[in-house]
Amino acid sequence: MAALAFTSGLDAPAAVNLYLPLDPNLPHDEASLAAAEALMRDEGIDPAPHRLLIEKLCPTSLDRSHIQSWVSCQAAGPPRVTVYMGPELYPHRVRPSGGRQP
């Protein structure tokens, strides 16, 4: 899916976002993580903070979870990759230090 953002005074979209569904198209979060990391590297973004966060938030092993639902890439302005989390994540709250709360 693509989203085109229009503003007054421009003859073309001000921004274009490409949205790619991860779950259910990929088998688990390890595959989704690999896809998101490849996109980040292609856009010149260090994927390490994303991997660290997913590993801390994931309620189970990455090869059995599905917390990442979509990934998007902004095509205008500075590179931006956004990863959208699914409902599996919501029952698990995370403390600012990164530890899980019961």
C-alpha positions in Angstrom: 0.0 0.0 0.0 1.2 3.5 -0.7 0.2 6.8 1.0 0.6 10.1 -0.8 0.6 13.3 1.3 -0.5 16.5 -0.5 0.0 20.0 0.7 -1.0 23.4 -0.8 1.4 25.0 -3.2 2.9 21.8 -4.5 2.2 20.1 -7.9 3.3 16.7 -6.6 3.0 14.8 -3.3 4.9 16.3 -0.4 5.6 12.8 0.9 5.2 9.2 -0.2 5.0 6.3 2.3 5.2 2.7 1.2 3.6 0.3 3.6 4.5 -3.4 3.6 2.6 -6.0 5.6 4.8 -8.3 7.6 2.3 -10.5 9.5 0.7 -12.8 8.3 3.0 -12.8 5.1 6.1 -13.7 7.0 6.2 -16.8 9.3 7.5 -15.1 12.5 9.3 -12.1 14.0 12.7 -13.3 13.1 11.8 -13.1 9.4 10.0 -9.8 9.9 13.0 -8.4 11.7 15.3 -9.5 8.9 13.1 -7.8 6.3 12.9 -4.6 8.3 16.6 -4.6 8.9 17.3 -5.0 5.2 15.1 -2.1 4.4 16.8 0.0 7.1 20.2 -0.8 5.7 19.1 0.0 2.2 18.0 3.5 3.5 21.2 4.0 5.4 19.7 3.5 8.9 21.4 1.5 11.5 19.1 -1.5 12.3 20.7 -2.3 15.7 18.4 -0.2 17.9 15.4 -1.9 16.2 16.7 -5.4 16.9 17.5 -4.6 20.5 14.0 -3.2 21.1 12.3 -6.2 19.4 14.3 -8.6 21.4 13.4 -6.8 24.7 9.7 -6.5 23.8 9.1 -9.9 22.3 7.1 -12.1 24.8 8.6 -15.3 23.4 11.3 -16.4 21.0 11.5 -14.5 17.8 10.8 -17.6 15.7 7.4 -18.1 17.5 6.1 -14.5 17.9 4.3 -12.0 15.7 4.5 -8.6 17.3 5.7 -6.8 14.1 2.7 -6.2 11.8 3.8 -3.6 9.2 6.9 -1.7 8.0 6.8 1.5 6.1 9.4 3.6 4.3 9.1 7.4 3.7 10.3 8.3 0.3 10.6 12.1 0.8 12.9 14.0 3.2 15.4 12.1 5.4 15.1 8.3 5.2 12.5 7.0 7.7 11.5 3.4 8.3 8.6 2.8 10.7 7.7 -0.6 12.2 4.2 -1.1 13.5 3.6 -3.4 16.4 0.6 -5.8 16.6 -1.7 -6.8 19.4 0.5 -9.6 20.7 2.7 -6.9 22.2 0.0 -5.1 24.2 -0.4 -7.4 27.2 3.4 -6.9 28.0 4.3 -3.6 29.5 7.9 -2.5 29.5 9.6 -0.5 32.1 11.8 2.5 30.9 14.9 0.4 31.9 13.8 -2.2 29.4 12.6 -4.9 31.9 9.2 -6.4 31.6 6.5 -5.7 34.2 4.1 -8.5 35.2 
